[in-house]
Amino acid sequence: MSSGSLKLGRLAGIAVNLHWSVALVAVLLAGSLSSVLGWTAAVIGVVLFMISILAHELAHALVARRFDVDTDSIELWALGGIARLNREAPSPKAEGSIAVAGPLASLLIGVIGLAAYFTLDPGSPTVAGVAGWVGIINVMLAVFNMLPGAPLDGGRVVKALRWKRHGNRHRAMREAGTAGVYLGWIIAAIGFALIVRAQSGIWLLITGAFIGLNAKAEIIAATLAERLQGVTVRDLIWFGVASVGSDMDADSMLWQRQRLGEAGAVAVRGEDGELDGLVLEDALWAIPGDQRPWVMLTQLMVPFDRLARADLDEELASVLPRLNPSQPVVTVWDQDRLLGVVPPKRLAERLAAARA
């Protein structure tokens, strides 16, 4: 989703991004609310709702930080928000604590909103109406997120409880995923039934399908991670990545193909001398031959913050959730020093062997 997102800045040191799909949902919510409270109140209500979603994800991130798990970014999108943790929770306690933090934040906001609704001056029905709507929708959000199935927060609680029970993280992840598959298709079926009866059920159908498909993906990811146990980034790394200045073009780089080695990538330095991003060899060959002299590497470069980042001795399985599908390369760092990369070809071969 990050390619279609607007960077809003940083909150508590965490990058916050806003996906374009939020605009669609915001218009739909505002349109519905405006018929009751008017457009001004509706816009304020939707903005407060988006802030409450951000608070939900920030709660996940701050609790994760207490367990030494950092958050790469928070992304707000059509179906809520995502706090992108940079690694798995280290224990069942951490997993459960991180999971419940978001719904608890939503519940707290909901209680505050409802309390404001019942205590505000009756002479201010619009203000009270906005407070009540924000309160109700946050309580609903908290309850919905605690439904017991991945990828919802309730699914992560199921994972934590099962992990604590039998001690197998991957088995627990598959169990939470299985619960999520059933939950998702039940929700989708309810949505479809409502549509058949000419009632509003499209969002239930979409949400249910989203939950079911993502739960299935988590089951596959858990199986793959289990088969990759013991494989570290060090096992697949290509040490050393060629670097060039911002004045290098695609044609010249391919004439110097030997500099890329098996890394299949080149780092691009900005005018300040710092590494700004990476260009994969496949992107160079994808440019038509007669156009390559006119295409600069800065035009093909993918910034490092949009690529998977890992430590040398980190387990490969923990890095996979951070992988950018369109740029399947892992960059390996020692603090702020680029050590090398896990080339897409090596990564694909190792994953294929694990799937087999």
Residue pairs with C-beta under 8 A, 6 or more apart in sequence:
1 19
1 75
1 77
1 82
2 17
2 73
2 75
2 306
3 306
3 326
4 19
4 20
4 21
5 17
5 18
5 19
5 20
5 75
6 17
6 18
6 19
6 20
7 15
7 16
7 17
8 16
8 17
8 18
9 15
9 16
10 16
11 54
11 58
11 74
12 58
12 61
12 62
14 58
14 61
14 71
14 72
14 73
14 74
15 72
15 73
15 74
15 305
16 54
16 73
16 74
16 75
16 76
17 73
17 74
17 75
17 76
18 75
18 76
19 75
19 76
19 77
19 78
21 77
21 78
22 50
22 76
22 77
22 78
24 78
25 78
26 46
26 50
29 42
29 45
29 46
29 49
30 39
30 42
30 43
30 45
30 46
31 42
32 42
33 41
33 42
33 45
33 46
33 133
34 41
34 42
36 129
37 45
37 126
37 129
37 130
37 133
38 126
41 126
41 127
41 129
41 130
44 130
45 130
45 133
45 134
48 130
48 134
49 134
49 137
49 138
50 76
52 106
52 109
52 134
52 138
52 141
53 76
53 80
53 81
53 141
54 74
54 76
54 81
55 105
55 106
55 109
56 80
56 81
56 102
56 103
56 105
56 106
56 141
56 145
57 74
57 76
57 81
57 82
57 83
57 102
58 74
58 83
58 105
59 101
59 102
59 104
59 105
60 71
60 83
60 85
60 98
60 99
60 101
60 102
61 71
61 74
61 83
61 85
62 101
63 97
63 98
63 101
64 70
64 71
64 83
64 85
64 89
64 94
64 98
65 71
66 97
67 89
67 90
67 91
67 94
67 97
67 98
68 90
69 85
69 86
69 87
69 88
69 89
69 90
69 94
69 98
70 85
70 86
70 87
71 83
71 84
71 85
71 86
72 84
72 85
72 86
72 322
73 84
74 81
74 82
74 83
74 84
75 81
75 82
75 84
79 206
79 207
79 210
80 141
83 102
84 322
85 98
86 309
86 322
87 314
87 318
88 169
88 318
89 95
89 98
89 160
92 160
92 161
92 163
92 164
93 160
93 164
95 156
95 159
95 160
95 163
96 156
96 157
96 160
96 161
98 156
99 153
99 154
99 156
99 157
99 159
99 160
100 146
100 153
100 157
102 145
102 153
103 141
103 142
103 143
103 145
103 146
103 153
103 154
104 142
106 138
106 139
106 141
106 142
106 145
107 138
107 139
107 142
109 134
109 135
109 138
110 134
110 135
110 136
110 137
110 138
110 139
110 140
110 141
110 142
111 135
111 139
112 135
113 131
113 132
113 133
113 134
113 135
113 136
113 138
114 131
114 132
114 135
114 136
114 139
115 135
116 128
116 131
116 132
116 135
117 128
117 129
117 131
117 132
117 135
120 127
120 128
120 131
121 128
122 128
144 152
145 152
145 153
145 154
146 152
146 153
146 154
146 157
147 154
147 155
147 183
148 154
148 155
148 157
148 158
148 179
148 183
149 155
149 158
149 176
149 179
149 180
149 181
149 182
149 183
149 184
149 211
149 215
150 156
150 158
150 159
150 173
150 176
150 177
150 179
150 180
150 214
150 215
150 218
151 180
151 211
151 214
151 215
151 218
152 180
152 183
152 211
155 176
155 177
155 179
155 180
155 183
155 215
156 176
158 172
158 175
158 176
158 179
159 172
159 173
159 175
159 176
160 172
161 172
162 171
162 172
162 175
162 176
163 169
163 172
165 172
166 172
170 222
170 223
170 225
170 226
171 222
173 218
173 219
173 221
173 222
173 225
174 218
174 219
174 222
174 223
176 215
176 218
177 215
177 216
177 218
177 219
177 222
178 215
178 219
179 215
180 211
180 212
180 214
180 215
180 218
181 212
181 215
181 216
181 219
183 211
183 212
183 215
184 208
184 209
184 210
184 211
184 212
184 213
184 214
184 215
185 208
185 212
186 208
187 204
187 207
187 208
187 211
188 204
188 205
188 207
188 208
188 209
188 212
189 208
190 201
190 204
190 208
191 201
191 202
191 203
191 204
191 205
191 206
191 207
191 208
192 201
192 205
193 201
194 200
194 201
194 204
195 201
195 202
195 205
221 320
221 321
224 317
224 320
224 351
224 354
224 355
225 317
225 318
225 320
226 317
227 354
227 355
228 315
228 316
228 317
228 320
228 350
228 354
229 315
229 317
230 315
231 315
231 316
231 317
231 350
232 312
232 313
232 314
232 315
232 316
233 310
233 311
233 312
233 313
233 314
233 315
233 316
233 319
233 330
233 332
233 342
234 312
234 313
235 316
236 316
236 330
236 342
236 343
236 346
236 347
236 350
237 312
237 332
237 339
237 340
237 341
237 342
238 261
238 262
238 263
238 340
238 341
238 342
238 343
238 346
239 339
239 340
240 261
240 263
240 340
241 263
241 265
241 266
241 267
241 278
241 338
241 340
241 341
242 259
242 260
242 261
242 263
242 266
242 267
243 266
243 267
243 268
243 269
243 275
244 253
244 266
244 267
244 268
244 269
244 297
245 268
245 269
246 268
246 269
246 270
246 271
246 276
246 296
246 297
246 298
247 296
248 268
248 296
248 297
249 292
249 293
249 294
249 295
249 296
249 297
250 284
250 287
250 292
250 293
250 295
250 296
250 297
250 300
251 289
251 292
251 293
251 295
252 293
253 259
253 260
253 266
253 279
253 284
253 297
254 284
254 285
254 292
257 281
259 266
260 266
260 281
262 343
262 345
262 346
263 340
263 341
263 343
264 280
264 281
264 282
264 329
264 343
264 344
264 345
265 278
265 279
265 280
265 281
265 329
265 341
265 343
266 278
266 279
266 281
266 297
267 275
267 277
267 278
267 338
268 275
268 276
268 277
268 278
268 279
268 297
268 298
268 301
269 275
269 276
270 276
275 304
275 338
276 298
276 301
276 303
276 304
277 301
277 302
277 303
277 304
277 307
278 301
278 302
278 304
278 307
278 327
278 329
278 331
278 341
279 297
279 300
279 301
279 302
280 302
280 327
280 329
280 344
282 344
283 300
284 292
284 300
287 295
287 300
302 324
302 327
304 331
306 324
306 327
307 324
307 327
307 329
307 330
307 331
308 319
308 322
308 323
308 324
308 329
308 330
308 331
309 322
309 330
309 331
309 333
310 319
310 322
310 330
310 331
310 332
310 333
310 342
311 332
311 333
311 334
312 332
312 334
312 339
316 342
316 350
319 330
323 330
328 344
328 347
328 348
329 341
329 342
329 343
329 344
329 347
330 341
330 342
330 347
331 338
331 341
332 338
332 339
332 340
332 341
332 342
333 339
